[in-house]
Amino acid sequence: MLRIKVLGKKSNILYFLLLSFILNSCQNYTKDKYLNDYESFATEIKNDWELYDSNDWLEKENKNNLFYVDYYNQFSSELKPSESIKVQRLNFVFHFYRGDITIKKLIAGEYNALFEGIAIETSDIIHELNLMMNDVEREKNFVIINKLLE
């Protein structure tokens, strides 16, 4: 009887340690790891999509939803604009290779809203970069003029 209690305590400690390890490893999932994992997943889809059957696609859809919804919500406040666009692109890649997005639908404009959002975001980034470069150019000219006036 004493031996069973000792084994029970050892099992409880083992389960506790295993649970602690699992919880700790989940907390170490970072934005960079998320983006790298999603990129790897999209590359896998690109390379192997022809080999997948309906069960495989269901598994891949669940994994894509984990990346596109769950992890995106977890890390969205940390993502730079270019990283948010990357997430959109990777989700697009998944759906394109799955067959949800066809060339015919692209030509018909069914995805224009998605592309428009990405284009607006990209345009805003480029605009801000241009403004920054103008500020740098003005500052450079101001410094040169001040040096000449000294």
PyRosetta script that sets phi, psi and omega in degrees:
from pyrosetta import init, pose_from_sequence

init()
pose = pose_from_sequence("MLRIKVLGKKSNILYFLLLSFILNSCQNYTKDKYLNDYESFATEIKNDWELYDSNDWLEKENKNNLFYVDYYNQFSSELKPSESIKVQRLNFVFHFYRGDITIKKLIAGEYNALFEGIAIETSDIIHELNLMMNDVEREKNFVIINKLLE")
pose.set_psi(1, -43.5)
pose.set_omega(1, 178.8)
pose.set_phi(2, -62.4)
pose.set_psi(2, -38.0)
pose.set_omega(2, -180.0)
pose.set_phi(3, -62.8)
pose.set_psi(3, -39.5)
pose.set_omega(3, 179.1)
pose.set_phi(4, -64.3)
pose.set_psi(4, -40.9)
pose.set_omega(4, 179.2)
pose.set_phi(5, -64.9)
pose.set_psi(5, -39.8)
pose.set_omega(5, 178.8)
pose.set_phi(6, -64.3)
pose.set_psi(6, -45.6)
pose.set_omega(6, 177.6)
pose.set_phi(7, -62.1)
pose.set_psi(7, -39.4)
pose.set_omega(7, 178.7)
pose.set_phi(8, -61.4)
pose.set_psi(8, -42.0)
pose.set_omega(8, 178.7)
pose.set_phi(9, -66.5)
pose.set_psi(9, -40.4)
pose.set_omega(9, 178.5)
pose.set_phi(10, -64.8)
pose.set_psi(10, -40.0)
pose.set_omega(10, 178.3)
pose.set_phi(11, -64.5)
pose.set_psi(11, -41.7)
pose.set_omega(11, 179.0)
pose.set_phi(12, -63.4)
pose.set_psi(12, -40.4)
pose.set_omega(12, 178.0)
pose.set_phi(13, -65.0)
pose.set_psi(13, -42.1)
pose.set_omega(13, 178.7)
pose.set_phi(14, -62.4)
pose.set_psi(14, -44.7)
pose.set_omega(14, 178.0)
pose.set_phi(15, -63.3)
pose.set_psi(15, -40.5)
pose.set_omega(15, 179.0)
pose.set_phi(16, -62.8)
pose.set_psi(16, -45.0)
pose.set_omega(16, 178.7)
pose.set_phi(17, -63.6)
pose.set_psi(17, -42.1)
pose.set_omega(17, 178.8)
pose.set_phi(18, -64.1)
pose.set_psi(18, -44.2)
pose.set_omega(18, 178.4)
pose.set_phi(19, -63.1)
pose.set_psi(19, -42.2)
pose.set_omega(19, 178.2)
pose.set_phi(20, -61.1)
pose.set_psi(20, -42.6)
pose.set_omega(20, 179.3)
pose.set_phi(21, -62.4)
pose.set_psi(21, -44.6)
pose.set_omega(21, -178.9)
pose.set_phi(22, -63.3)
pose.set_psi(22, -47.1)
pose.set_omega(22, -179.4)
pose.set_phi(23, -64.3)
pose.set_psi(23, -39.9)
pose.set_omega(23, 179.6)
pose.set_phi(24, -66.3)
pose.set_psi(24, -39.6)
pose.set_omega(24, -179.7)
pose.set_phi(25, -67.9)
pose.set_psi(25, -31.9)
pose.set_omega(25, 177.8)
pose.set_phi(26, -68.2)
pose.set_psi(26, -34.1)
pose.set_omega(26, -178.1)
pose.set_phi(27, -73.0)
pose.set_psi(27, -19.1)
pose.set_omega(27, -178.7)
pose.set_phi(28, -88.1)
pose.set_psi(28, 4.8)
pose.set_omega(28, 178.6)
pose.set_phi(29, -74.7)
pose.set_psi(29, 118.8)
pose.set_omega(29, -174.1)
pose.set_phi(30, -106.7)
pose.set_psi(30, 169.9)
pose.set_omega(30, 177.2)
pose.set_phi(31, -59.9)
pose.set_psi(31, -44.8)
pose.set_omega(31, -179.4)
pose.set_phi(32, -63.9)
pose.set_psi(32, -41.2)
pose.set_omega(32, 177.9)
pose.set_phi(33, -63.9)
pose.set_psi(33, -42.5)
pose.set_omega(33, 177.2)
pose.set_phi(34, -57.5)
pose.set_psi(34, -49.8)
pose.set_omega(34, -178.5)
pose.set_phi(35, -64.4)
pose.set_psi(35, -40.2)
pose.set_omega(35, 177.8)
pose.set_phi(36, -65.5)
pose.set_psi(36, -41.8)
pose.set_omega(36, 179.2)
pose.set_phi(37, -65.4)
pose.set_psi(37, -39.9)
pose.set_omega(37, 179.6)
pose.set_phi(38, -66.9)
pose.set_psi(38, -40.5)
pose.set_omega(38, 177.3)
pose.set_phi(39, -61.6)
pose.set_psi(39, -44.4)
pose.set_omega(39, 178.2)
pose.set_phi(40, -61.8)
pose.set_psi(40, -41.5)
pose.set_omega(40, 178.3)
pose.set_phi(41, -61.3)
pose.set_psi(41, -45.7)
pose.set_omega(41, 179.9)
pose.set_phi(42, -63.8)
pose.set_psi(42, -38.1)
pose.set_omega(42, 177.5)
pose.set_phi(43, -64.6)
pose.set_psi(43, -41.6)
pose.set_omega(43, 176.6)
pose.set_phi(44, -60.5)
pose.set_psi(44, -42.6)
pose.set_omega(44, 178.5)
pose.set_phi(45, -61.5)
pose.set_psi(45, -47.0)
pose.set_omega(45, 180.0)
pose.set_phi(46, -58.7)
pose.set_psi(46, -40.7)
pose.set_omega(46, -174.9)
pose.set_phi(47, -78.8)
pose.set_psi(47, -32.8)
pose.set_omega(47, -169.0)
pose.set_phi(48, -119.0)
pose.set_psi(48, 7.2)
pose.set_omega(48, -171.6)
pose.set_phi(49, -56.2)
pose.set_psi(49, -32.5)
pose.set_omega(49, -178.1)
pose.set_phi(50, -70.1)
pose.set_psi(50, -19.0)
pose.set_omega(50, -177.8)
pose.set_phi(51, -86.8)
pose.set_psi(51, -10.5)
pose.set_omega(51, -172.1)
pose.set_phi(52, -82.8)
pose.set_psi(52, 137.9)
pose.set_omega(52, 170.9)
pose.set_phi(53, -100.5)
pose.set_psi(53, -176.1)
pose.set_omega(53, -175.2)
pose.set_phi(54, -62.1)
pose.set_psi(54, -35.6)
pose.set_omega(54, 177.6)
pose.set_phi(55, -67.0)
pose.set_psi(55, -40.1)
pose.set_omega(55, 177.3)
pose.set_phi(56, -62.1)
pose.set_psi(56, -43.9)
pose.set_omega(56, -179.5)
pose.set_phi(57, -64.2)
pose.set_psi(57, -35.4)
pose.set_omega(57, 177.3)
pose.set_phi(58, -64.1)
pose.set_psi(58, -43.4)
pose.set_omega(58, 177.6)
pose.set_phi(59, -63.4)
pose.set_psi(59, -42.8)
pose.set_omega(59, -179.6)
pose.set_phi(60, -67.9)
pose.set_psi(60, -36.2)
pose.set_omega(60, 177.8)
pose.set_phi(61, -63.5)
pose.set_psi(61, -42.5)
pose.set_omega(61, 177.4)
pose.set_phi(62, -61.3)
pose.set_psi(62, -41.1)
pose.set_omega(62, 179.4)
pose.set_phi(63, -67.7)
pose.set_psi(63, -41.9)
pose.set_omega(63, 177.7)
pose.set_phi(64, -62.1)
pose.set_psi(64, -41.0)
pose.set_omega(64, 177.9)
pose.set_phi(65, -62.8)
pose.set_psi(65, -36.1)
pose.set_omega(65, 176.3)
pose.set_phi(66, -60.7)
pose.set_psi(66, -46.2)
pose.set_omega(66, 179.5)
pose.set_phi(67, -69.6)
pose.set_psi(67, -48.8)
pose.set_omega(67, -170.1)
pose.set_phi(68, -77.8)
pose.set_psi(68, -29.2)
pose.set_omega(68, -177.2)
pose.set_phi(69, -106.8)
pose.set_psi(69, -63.6)
pose.set_omega(69, -171.8)
pose.set_phi(70, -65.1)
pose.set_psi(70, -57.1)
pose.set_omega(70, -178.7)
pose.set_phi(71, -68.0)
pose.set_psi(71, -34.7)
pose.set_omega(71, 177.5)
pose.set_phi(72, -60.5)
pose.set_psi(72, -45.9)
pose.set_omega(72, 178.1)
pose.set_phi(73, -61.5)
pose.set_psi(73, -36.8)
pose.set_omega(73, -179.8)
pose.set_phi(74, -67.1)
pose.set_psi(74, -39.2)
pose.set_omega(74, -172.8)
pose.set_phi(75, -108.1)
pose.set_psi(75, 0.5)
pose.set_omega(75, -172.4)
pose.set_phi(76, -57.4)
pose.set_psi(76, -34.5)
pose.set_omega(76, -179.3)
pose.set_phi(77, -71.2)
pose.set_psi(77, -17.6)
pose.set_omega(77, -179.9)
pose.set_phi(78, -95.5)
pose.set_psi(78, -13.5)
pose.set_omega(78, -173.3)
pose.set_phi(79, -76.7)
pose.set_psi(79, 135.0)
pose.set_omega(79, 171.0)
pose.set_phi(80, -74.0)
pose.set_psi(80, 160.5)
pose.set_omega(80, 178.9)
pose.set_phi(81, -54.5)
pose.set_psi(81, -41.1)
pose.set_omega(81, -180.0)
pose.set_phi(82, -65.2)
pose.set_psi(82, -32.1)
pose.set_omega(82, 178.6)
pose.set_phi(83, -73.0)
pose.set_psi(83, -35.1)
pose.set_omega(83, 175.2)
pose.set_phi(84, -64.1)
pose.set_psi(84, -40.5)
pose.set_omega(84, 177.2)
pose.set_phi(85, -64.2)
pose.set_psi(85, -39.2)
pose.set_omega(85, 178.4)
pose.set_phi(86, -60.7)
pose.set_psi(86, -42.5)
pose.set_omega(86, 178.6)
pose.set_phi(87, -61.5)
pose.set_psi(87, -42.5)
pose.set_omega(87, 177.7)
pose.set_phi(88, -61.4)
pose.set_psi(88, -42.7)
pose.set_omega(88, -179.8)
pose.set_phi(89, -63.8)
pose.set_psi(89, -42.7)
pose.set_omega(89, -178.8)
pose.set_phi(90, -66.7)
pose.set_psi(90, -37.3)
pose.set_omega(90, 175.5)
pose.set_phi(91, -65.7)
pose.set_psi(91, -40.1)
pose.set_omega(91, 176.9)
pose.set_phi(92, -60.9)
pose.set_psi(92, -44.8)
pose.set_omega(92, 179.0)
pose.set_phi(93, -56.8)
pose.set_psi(93, -46.9)
pose.set_omega(93, -180.0)
pose.set_phi(94, -56.7)
pose.set_psi(94, -51.7)
pose.set_omega(94, -176.1)
pose.set_phi(95, -69.3)
pose.set_psi(95, -31.5)
pose.set_omega(95, 178.0)
pose.set_phi(96, -65.4)
pose.set_psi(96, -49.1)
pose.set_omega(96, -178.4)
pose.set_phi(97, -72.5)
pose.set_psi(97, -25.0)
pose.set_omega(97, 176.2)
pose.set_phi(98, -72.3)
pose.set_psi(98, -23.7)
pose.set_omega(98, 178.4)
pose.set_phi(99, 103.0)
pose.set_psi(99, 5.0)
pose.set_omega(99, 178.2)
pose.set_phi(100, -72.8)
pose.set_psi(100, -25.4)
pose.set_omega(100, -178.3)
pose.set_phi(101, -117.4)
pose.set_psi(101, 120.1)
pose.set_omega(101, -179.3)
pose.set_phi(102, -114.0)
pose.set_psi(102, 160.9)
pose.set_omega(102, 177.5)
pose.set_phi(103, -59.7)
pose.set_psi(103, -40.5)
pose.set_omega(103, 179.5)
pose.set_phi(104, -59.1)
pose.set_psi(104, -43.6)
pose.set_omega(104, 179.0)
pose.set_phi(105, -68.5)
pose.set_psi(105, -34.8)
pose.set_omega(105, 177.0)
pose.set_phi(106, -63.2)
pose.set_psi(106, -47.2)
pose.set_omega(106, -179.9)
pose.set_phi(107, -64.0)
pose.set_psi(107, -36.2)
pose.set_omega(107, 179.8)
pose.set_phi(108, -71.8)
pose.set_psi(108, -10.7)
pose.set_omega(108, 176.2)
pose.set_phi(109, 88.0)
pose.set_psi(109, 15.1)
pose.set_omega(109, -177.0)
pose.set_phi(110, -66.1)
pose.set_psi(110, -18.3)
pose.set_omega(110, -177.7)
pose.set_phi(111, -112.2)
pose.set_psi(111, 15.1)
pose.set_omega(111, -177.8)
pose.set_phi(112, -58.9)
pose.set_psi(112, -36.5)
pose.set_omega(112, -179.0)
pose.set_phi(113, -61.9)
pose.set_psi(113, -41.5)
pose.set_omega(113, 177.9)
pose.set_phi(114, -62.7)
pose.set_psi(114, -49.0)
pose.set_omega(114, -178.8)
pose.set_phi(115, -66.9)
pose.set_psi(115, -34.9)
pose.set_omega(115, 179.2)
pose.set_phi(116, -63.8)
pose.set_psi(116, -42.6)
pose.set_omega(116, 178.2)
pose.set_phi(117, -61.5)
pose.set_psi(117, -43.5)
pose.set_omega(117, 178.8)
pose.set_phi(118, -66.4)
pose.set_psi(118, -41.5)
pose.set_omega(118, -179.5)
pose.set_phi(119, -65.0)
pose.set_psi(119, -41.5)
pose.set_omega(119, 178.7)
pose.set_phi(120, -63.2)
pose.set_psi(120, -45.9)
pose.set_omega(120, 179.2)
pose.set_phi(121, -60.4)
pose.set_psi(121, -45.4)
pose.set_omega(121, 179.6)
pose.set_phi(122, -64.6)
pose.set_psi(122, -42.1)
pose.set_omega(122, 178.7)
pose.set_phi(123, -62.1)
pose.set_psi(123, -41.8)
pose.set_omega(123, 178.3)
pose.set_phi(124, -62.7)
pose.set_psi(124, -40.8)
pose.set_omega(124, 178.8)
pose.set_phi(125, -63.3)
pose.set_psi(125, -46.4)
pose.set_omega(125, -180.0)
pose.set_phi(126, -63.1)
pose.set_psi(126, -41.0)
pose.set_omega(126, 178.6)
pose.set_phi(127, -60.2)
pose.set_psi(127, -46.5)
pose.set_omega(127, 179.7)
pose.set_phi(128, -64.3)
pose.set_psi(128, -37.7)
pose.set_omega(128, 176.7)
pose.set_phi(129, -64.5)
pose.set_psi(129, -40.2)
pose.set_omega(129, 176.9)
pose.set_phi(130, -63.0)
pose.set_psi(130, -42.8)
pose.set_omega(130, 177.8)
pose.set_phi(131, -62.1)
pose.set_psi(131, -40.6)
pose.set_omega(131, 178.9)
pose.set_phi(132, -63.1)
pose.set_psi(132, -43.9)
pose.set_omega(132, 179.0)
pose.set_phi(133, -64.0)
pose.set_psi(133, -37.7)
pose.set_omega(133, 176.1)
pose.set_phi(134, -62.6)
pose.set_psi(134, -41.2)
pose.set_omega(134, 178.2)
pose.set_phi(135, -62.8)
pose.set_psi(135, -42.5)
pose.set_omega(135, 179.1)
pose.set_phi(136, -63.6)
pose.set_psi(136, -43.6)
pose.set_omega(136, -179.7)
pose.set_phi(137, -62.8)
pose.set_psi(137, -44.1)
pose.set_omega(137, 178.6)
pose.set_phi(138, -62.4)
pose.set_psi(138, -43.1)
pose.set_omega(138, -180.0)
pose.set_phi(139, -64.1)
pose.set_psi(139, -41.7)
pose.set_omega(139, 178.7)
pose.set_phi(140, -60.7)
pose.set_psi(140, -45.5)
pose.set_omega(140, 178.9)
pose.set_phi(141, -64.1)
pose.set_psi(141, -39.3)
pose.set_omega(141, 179.3)
pose.set_phi(142, -62.3)
pose.set_psi(142, -43.5)
pose.set_omega(142, 178.9)
pose.set_phi(143, -64.2)
pose.set_psi(143, -42.4)
pose.set_omega(143, 179.5)
pose.set_phi(144, -63.4)
pose.set_psi(144, -44.7)
pose.set_omega(144, 179.4)
pose.set_phi(145, -62.4)
pose.set_psi(145, -42.8)
pose.set_omega(145, 178.4)
pose.set_phi(146, -62.0)
pose.set_psi(146, -41.0)
pose.set_omega(146, 179.3)
pose.set_phi(147, -64.4)
pose.set_psi(147, -39.9)
pose.set_omega(147, 179.6)
pose.set_phi(148, -67.2)
pose.set_psi(148, -34.7)
pose.set_omega(148, -178.8)
pose.set_phi(149, -76.7)
pose.set_psi(149, -18.0)
pose.set_omega(149, -178.9)
pose.set_phi(150, -69.2)
pose.dump_pdb("model.pdb")
